[in-house]
Amino acid sequence: MASGIPDLKVNQGLWPARLGSVPSVLMAHARSKKSYLLDPRFQLKWTAYLVVVVVIVMAGLGVVIARVAGRASDTAHLAVMQAEKAFEESRTNSILARRSVQLNSDDPTLAKVMEDSLAELDAQSAKNLADVRSRQEDIVRDRRNLQQLLAATGVALVLLLVLMGVVITHRIVGPVHKMKKLLRRVSTGRLAIEERLRRGDELEDLFDTFLQMTYSLRAMQAARLKTLDATLRRAEATGAAEDVLAGMRALRAQMVLGLEPRRSSVIPPSMSESRV
Amino acid sequence: MRQIISNAIDELCSAFEKNGYNPTPVIDIGVLVASADGKVDEREREMLLDVFQTLMDTTLTPEVVDNLVTASLEVIEAAGAESRARLVASILRDCDAVEPGVKVAIALSLASQGLTKAERTVVERIATAGGLSAARLAELTAEISKHSDGDPISVRQSIVPSIPPPSSSKQ
């Protein structure tokens, strides 16, 4: 008997008129906000943990590097002081040597040779001192550059970590967010799930298990529905009481609700027949 | 009043359908409001039957709807009213339908015995969990209450135009 028990798909379009416009998965996707902070509390907390750990490590390394640079700077300073002292001693020795030559030697050639040698020695000492000072300035400049580089790298690293933390946690929070939403949908009795995870999302196994669960529940519900349909047909064929039929149809309407992804019908078969 | 509630219900059902949800949260909203004082009395149960049949636009028998209400009550008892209100609010947020949901909750509150303190708490719980500001909730409450003449039956008739007038409401 064509009992008026419609196929689920045939029954589409009979959902109450008040339910309004035809839905669209695409529209829903387009409407959804592209936000990387789906769960700010969770994401920012773990990002902050990551940043704090890295900042502590960086601060430790920074202290070590600063100490090494400080020692290099101190050594350079000491070297400059030693060089200045050596320069002063060299100059004093030169002066003494010149005076000694002036006092003890009448040979102008020897005096000139001596003067040239002392002048060369003075020039060499002055050059050495200038070199040491220049190296010290280089070291101080390098130290300052290193400090600036460390500070800039630290800031850049923290910013990068914040960005990466948000993106990485989003890979986990995204699927969780989606699953929470789908679980809420299942909690309303809607078992038909069309959504899937994005490529590269984590927790694929969990999502797959969830989908398997909905498939099982749908299959069980569909089997129950078929049994009910068959019983309903037999009841209609054998002229069962109308209130019994009405109860079975109402039950069927409830069961159908969960099986259709959109535009479910809760209209009992006899009503749907009359509307079709 | 009828227009406000009708629009809210239309918007709510449309949002549920558009987002792939069954309209069962409406049952939860109704039961949460009706059971706010700790029990669903006969009058509230009648109101729920009227409302759900109309919302679902179907000839579900009172017995079936009664079973749905009982099932919802059991879930609320098991999960806790606050937790259930949060879930309902989350579903309303998923569907971008917090305001219509809260409007329907306010209307259902008014349709029983007026907006009691317990019912107000439930409505506030849903609104807060749904991210609705207290100011907006006050506006919605004022808007709906303004159109209510204080008689629960008239409010019920706004939600369910087909229900009989007060004199013959008990059949």
Interface residues (C-beta under 8 A of the other chain):
Chain A: W15 P16 A17 R18 L19 G20 S21 P23 M27 A28 K180 K181 R184 R185 S187 T188 G189 R190 A192 E194 D243 A246 G247 A250 L251 A253 Q254 L257 G258 P261 R262 R263 S264 V266 I267 P268 M271
Chain B: I9 D10 C13 S14 F16 E17 K18 N19 G20 Y21 N22 P23 T24 P25 M56 D57 T58 T59 L60 T61 E63 V64 L68 L87 S90 I91 D94
